[in-house]
Amino acid sequence: MVRLALRRKGFHMFFMDIWRVCVAPTHPLAGYLYDPNLPTTGPFEVPYVDLYTMKQLDNGDWDMQELDG
């Protein structure tokens, strides 16, 4: 459900040890973010955001997923 909603807004959601999101070429602002005159990038050369699970504890603190590595 989240993956489809992000795709409709022009983002790619993918799993590589953790869920991640990056801007897709179909994003409305992609033309300002990508230069078509530059060569295709290699692995891990495109900006992306890691998605972590968070939940609020009874005492108000937050418990956040940590990436093992």
C-alpha positions as a Markdown table, in Angstrom:
| # | Residue | x | y | z |
|---|---|---|---|---|
| 1 | Met | 0.0 | 0.0 | 0.0 |
| 2 | Val | 2.7 | 2.5 | 0.9 |
| 3 | Arg | 4.9 | 1.3 | -2.0 |
| 4 | Leu | 2.1 | 2.0 | -4.5 |
| 5 | Ala | 1.3 | 5.4 | -2.9 |
| 6 | Leu | 5.0 | 6.4 | -3.2 |
| 7 | Arg | 5.1 | 5.2 | -6.8 |
| 8 | Arg | 2.1 | 7.3 | -7.7 |
| 9 | Lys | 3.9 | 10.3 | -6.3 |
| 10 | Gly | 7.1 | 9.6 | -8.3 |
| 11 | Phe | 9.2 | 7.6 | -5.8 |
| 12 | His | 10.7 | 4.2 | -5.9 |
| 13 | Met | 10.6 | 2.1 | -2.7 |
| 14 | Phe | 13.0 | -0.8 | -2.6 |
| 15 | Phe | 14.4 | -3.3 | -0.1 |
| 16 | Met | 18.2 | -3.6 | 0.3 |
| 17 | Asp | 18.8 | -4.7 | 3.9 |
| 18 | Ile | 16.3 | -2.1 | 4.9 |
| 19 | Trp | 13.4 | -0.3 | 3.1 |
| 20 | Arg | 14.7 | 2.7 | 1.1 |
| 21 | Val | 13.1 | 5.4 | -1.1 |
| 22 | Cys | 14.6 | 7.4 | -4.0 |
| 23 | Val | 13.2 | 9.8 | -6.5 |
| 24 | Ala | 12.0 | 8.1 | -9.7 |
| 25 | Pro | 12.4 | 9.6 | -13.2 |
| 26 | Thr | 8.6 | 10.0 | -13.2 |
| 27 | His | 8.7 | 12.5 | -10.3 |
| 28 | Pro | 7.3 | 15.9 | -11.3 |
| 29 | Leu | 10.7 | 17.5 | -10.2 |
| 30 | Ala | 12.9 | 14.9 | -11.7 |
| 31 | Gly | 13.9 | 17.1 | -14.6 |
| 32 | Tyr | 15.4 | 19.5 | -12.1 |
| 33 | Leu | 17.2 | 16.8 | -10.1 |
| 34 | Tyr | 18.7 | 14.8 | -12.9 |
| 35 | Asp | 20.9 | 16.0 | -15.8 |
| 36 | Pro | 20.2 | 13.9 | -18.9 |
| 37 | Asn | 23.6 | 14.9 | -20.3 |
| 38 | Leu | 25.5 | 13.0 | -17.6 |
| 39 | Pro | 26.2 | 9.3 | -17.7 |
| 40 | Thr | 24.1 | 6.8 | -15.8 |
| 41 | Thr | 25.3 | 6.5 | -12.2 |
| 42 | Gly | 26.7 | 3.4 | -10.6 |
| 43 | Pro | 25.3 | 1.5 | -7.6 |
| 44 | Phe | 24.7 | 3.6 | -4.5 |
| 45 | Glu | 25.4 | 6.9 | -6.4 |
| 46 | Val | 21.8 | 8.0 | -6.3 |
| 47 | Pro | 20.5 | 9.8 | -3.2 |
| 48 | Tyr | 18.0 | 7.7 | -1.2 |
| 49 | Val | 16.4 | 7.7 | 2.2 |
| 50 | Asp | 16.4 | 4.8 | 4.6 |
| 51 | Leu | 13.1 | 4.0 | 6.3 |
| 52 | Tyr | 13.2 | 2.9 | 9.9 |
| 53 | Thr | 10.4 | 1.5 | 12.0 |
| 54 | Met | 9.6 | 3.8 | 15.0 |
| 55 | Lys | 7.1 | 3.4 | 17.8 |
| 56 | Gln | 6.4 | 5.6 | 20.8 |
| 57 | Leu | 6.9 | 4.0 | 24.2 |
| 58 | Asp | 4.5 | 4.5 | 27.2 |
| 59 | Asn | 7.0 | 6.9 | 28.8 |
| 60 | Gly | 7.1 | 9.1 | 25.7 |
| 61 | Asp | 10.5 | 8.0 | 24.4 |
| 62 | Trp | 10.8 | 6.5 | 20.9 |
| 63 | Asp | 12.0 | 3.0 | 20.0 |
| 64 | Met | 13.7 | 3.0 | 16.6 |
| 65 | Gln | 14.8 | 0.1 | 14.4 |
| 66 | Glu | 18.6 | -0.1 | 14.0 |
| 67 | Leu | 20.4 | -1.3 | 11.0 |
| 68 | Asp | 22.9 | -4.1 | 11.8 |
| 69 | Gly | 26.1 | -3.5 | 10.0 |
